[in-house]
Amino acid sequence: MAASSRAFILRHTRLRPVPGLEGIRLHLGDEALPLWHAVQVETGDPDTALPYWAFAWGGGLAIAHYLRAHSEAVAGRRVFDLASGSGLCAIAALRAGAAEVTANDIDPFSEAAIRLNAKANGVRVDFVRGDILDEEPPHAEVVLAGDCWYEAVLAQRVTPWLRRAADRGSLVLIGDPGRRYLPTEQLAELARFEVRTTTELEDLALKQGRVFELQPAPPSA
Ligand SMILES: C[S@@+](CC[C@H](N)C(=O)[O-])C[C@H]1O[C@@H](n2cnc3c(N)ncnc32)[C@H](O)[C@@H]1O
């Protein structure tokens, strides 16, 4: 982990409980826009991404609630957490008894945040940095994807990648708080939870977080 990213996160966040998920703590930011500005100054990049890693998003919260209620989905299994952000889903999977979890994100600050958050929760999360959506999905028994449907271009790449993961035999669990680009008609809904997001960027503090399974394509006749 780059020492500077770690120091930046420690300076700009506080280790706090995640609302509704007793026992999980994350290094969380206060307001997104001032923090985004601080990242722009730190990196010297005006186009740097929003600091997604500093917040618990509705989709990840839904998955974390689901894994708390259904630990059998991940217990003893190898899990991959796509677009992990803070690492919330990865940490929830380990808390639910996953054998091992690998997280992935494109944001270098996310790697540093996940390492700090994993340590704060007494778990170990492996990390793969970068965009792997043009590669074959990993051979994980479970693939988690929390809140990846907030923009069209990402959504158009994530959904087919997850379908390939399901076709290769992974259980694919999606968490979503009602984003416009999620193709719900292709998914089987498993559960709904009222989730409290930690960012003021959402229109509502309390959202309905839904968890879906993306099932493999039926065999062609
Ligand atoms: C809304 S956040 C969700 C984070 C976390 N899953 C949660 O629900 O709290 C979306 C995440 O997707 C990541 N992301 C965006 N494009 C990506 C890509 N091509 N591959 C991997 N991660 C990506 C962002 O960096 C960000 O951390």
The ligand as an SDF file (V2000), in Angstrom:
LIG
                    3D

 27 29  0  0  0  0  0  0  0  0999 V2000
  -20.5560    3.0060   -5.7770 C   0  0  0  0  0  0  0  0  0  0  0  0
  -18.9930    2.2990   -5.4360 S   0  0  0  0  0  0  0  0  0  0  0  0
  -19.4610    0.7510   -4.6690 C   0  0  0  0  0  0  0  0  0  0  0  0
  -18.4280    0.2560   -3.6800 C   0  0  0  0  0  0  0  0  0  0  0  0
  -18.8500   -0.9400   -2.8380 C   0  0  0  0  0  0  0  0  0  0  0  0
  -19.0570   -2.1080   -3.6550 N   0  0  0  0  0  0  0  0  0  0  0  0
  -20.0890   -0.5920   -2.0230 C   0  0  0  0  0  0  0  0  0  0  0  0
  -21.1950   -1.0020   -2.4280 O   0  0  0  0  0  0  0  0  0  0  0  0
  -19.9570    0.1170   -1.0100 O   0  0  0  0  0  0  0  0  0  0  0  0
  -18.4420    1.7500   -7.0340 C   0  0  0  0  0  0  0  0  0  0  0  0
  -17.0050    1.2470   -7.0850 C   0  0  0  0  0  0  0  0  0  0  0  0
  -16.7240    0.7600   -8.3980 O   0  0  0  0  0  0  0  0  0  0  0  0
  -15.3770    1.0070   -8.6570 C   0  0  0  0  0  0  0  0  0  0  0  0
  -15.1590    0.8470  -10.1040 N   0  0  0  0  0  0  0  0  0  0  0  0
  -15.5320    1.6740  -11.0990 C   0  0  0  0  0  0  0  0  0  0  0  0
  -15.1760    1.1510  -12.2970 N   0  0  0  0  0  0  0  0  0  0  0  0
  -14.5740   -0.0370  -12.0350 C   0  0  0  0  0  0  0  0  0  0  0  0
  -13.9830   -1.0550  -12.8550 C   0  0  0  0  0  0  0  0  0  0  0  0
  -13.9490   -0.9530  -14.1920 N   0  0  0  0  0  0  0  0  0  0  0  0
  -13.4500   -2.1400  -12.2540 N   0  0  0  0  0  0  0  0  0  0  0  0
  -13.4600   -2.2510  -10.8940 C   0  0  0  0  0  0  0  0  0  0  0  0
  -14.0080   -1.3200  -10.0620 N   0  0  0  0  0  0  0  0  0  0  0  0
  -14.5470   -0.2340  -10.6350 C   0  0  0  0  0  0  0  0  0  0  0  0
  -15.1770    2.4070   -8.1280 C   0  0  0  0  0  0  0  0  0  0  0  0
  -13.8110    2.7420   -7.9500 O   0  0  0  0  0  0  0  0  0  0  0  0
  -15.9540    2.3050   -6.8040 C   0  0  0  0  0  0  0  0  0  0  0  0
  -15.1140    1.8980   -5.7450 O   0  0  0  0  0  0  0  0  0  0  0  0
  1  2  1  0
  2  3  1  0
  2 10  1  0
  3  4  1  0
  4  5  1  0
  5  6  1  0
  5  7  1  0
  7  8  2  0
  7  9  1  0
 10 11  1  0
 11 12  1  0
 11 26  1  0
 12 13  1  0
 13 14  1  0
 13 24  1  0
 14 15  1  0
 14 23  1  0
 15 16  2  0
 16 17  1  0
 17 18  1  0
 17 23  2  0
 18 19  1  0
 18 20  2  0
 20 21  1  0
 21 22  2  0
 22 23  1  0
 24 25  1  0
 24 26  1  0
 26 27  1  0
M  CHG  2   2   1   9  -1
M  END
$$$$
